[in-house]
């Protein structure tokens, strides 16, 4: 079973980079986040959520920090600015079931990987697509109301093997 970042198996030696490192680190994820956001704004269904409130001027950078932490990078999201996974889930909750929008978001992410020039490594692309699909489902887990989101949710993590259980 995969372990959370920073908790290596005492007996294991691995030279395999994290998904974060294989993707190219924060600069690459910032490029993907920017390309994904641009694709969302160009899609008549995906742009709808962005039209309801002002977007933070550093939206892409903040999104990349959130993604980085999930993919084995440093705690750029939860470390320092009192940001939480709970707040992100609540922001994406209470909008009903939106399967079509979720599928489009995943497709936009797949396209954004190419737009951003991520390595053309089939394993990396498949892993990132599986992660984004999973993460999208996590965001859609509370369709009725943001009030349904628990007050404590651990930051999810993903490895080459899939979801990593919290300790």
N, C-alpha and C positions, 0 to 999 in steps of 0.2 A: 504494500500500500504506500502511496506517496505521502511524504511528510511536508509540513509547512516550510516555507523558505526559512533558512537559517537553522534548521534542525537536521543536520546530516546524520545518516546511519553511522554509528561509531565504527562499524566493521567494513563499511563500503568505501571504495575509492572510485570516484567518477571524474572524468574529464569533460563530461557532457555539459554544455552550457545550458542555462535556464532558457525557457521559451523567450523571455525578455531579452536575454543576451543574443540569442540566435536571430531574433527579429531585427537587432541593431540598436537595442537600448532605447533610451528616452528620445533621442532625436528622430529615430525611425517611427516610434509610436506617435510622436507629435505630427509627423508628416501624414501618417495614416489617419489620425483624428481629424486633422484639417481636411484631408481629402474626403473622409466620410461625411463630415459636416457639410461640405460643399455638395456632395451627392444628395444628401438629405434635403437641402434647401432647393435643389433642382427637381425634386420628386413631389408631385402634387399631393401625395398622401403623407410622405415623411416630413414635409415642411410644416404641416399643420401644428404639431406640438411646439415648434419653435416660434410660431406666430402669436402665441398667447402671452408671452412675457419677454422682457428684455433678456438678451443673451449676455452673459458675462463677457467682457472684452477679451479675457484669456480663456474662453471656453475650450478651445482645442488643447491648450497646454494643460489645463486642469483635467480634462478628460484623459489625456495621455498619462498623466500622473496616476490617476485612478486605475487605468488599465495596467500600467507598469507594475503597480503593487500587486495586482492579481496574478500577473504572469511571472513572478519571481524576482522582480526588481525591488529597489529600496522602498521604504514606506513614505513615499512622497505625498500620498493623499492623506493618510491618517496621522502622520507625524508633523506636529508643529502648529497647524492652523485650526485645530479642533474640528476637523472635518470627519464625517463618519459615513460608513456604508448605509446606515439607517436613513440618514438624510437623503441620500441618493435614491434609495428605494422608495421613500415617501414621495419624493418629487415625481417619480414615474408611476405612482399608484393612483387609483380612483378614477381611471379613465375608461373603465370597462374592458371587455375582451377585444383585442385588436390583432388577431392572427395575421391578417394581410399586411398590416403595418410592420409587424415583427419580421415576417418573411422578407419584406422589402428592405428592412434595416440590415438584415444579414446579407442580402444581395449587394447592398450598397457597401458594406464592409468588405466583401470579397473584391469588389471593384476597386475600392480604396487601397487595398494592399498593392494592387498593380500600379495604381496612380502614384503611390508613394515610393515605388521602387523597392519594395521589400524583396529579399532574396527569393529567387524563383525555385525554391526548394519545396517539393510536393509535401514532404512530411511537415514542414513548418507551416505552410499554407493550410493544410488539413487540420493541424492542431489549432491554429488560430481561428479557423472557421468553426470548429467544434466548440472552442471556448466562447466565441462571440454568440453562437446560437444558445449555449447554456446560460451565459450572462444575460441575454435578452429574455430568456424564460424567467430568470430570477427577478428581473425588473417588472415582469408582468404578473408576478405571483399574487398581487393584492389588487385585483381589478375593481373591487367595490369601493374602497375608501383608503386614503392614506392612514386613517386612524386604525386600520387593521394591522399595520406593520408593527411588529414587536419593538419595544424600546431598546432591545439589545439584539444585534445581529453581527456575527463576526464578519470581517472582511473576507470574502471568498478568495480562494487561491486555486490556480490551475497549473498543472505540470504537463510534461509530455504524455503522462499516463492518464490525464483527465483531472477531475476535481480532487483537491487535496483536503482531507479532513482536518478541521481545527483541532489543536491539542485539547 
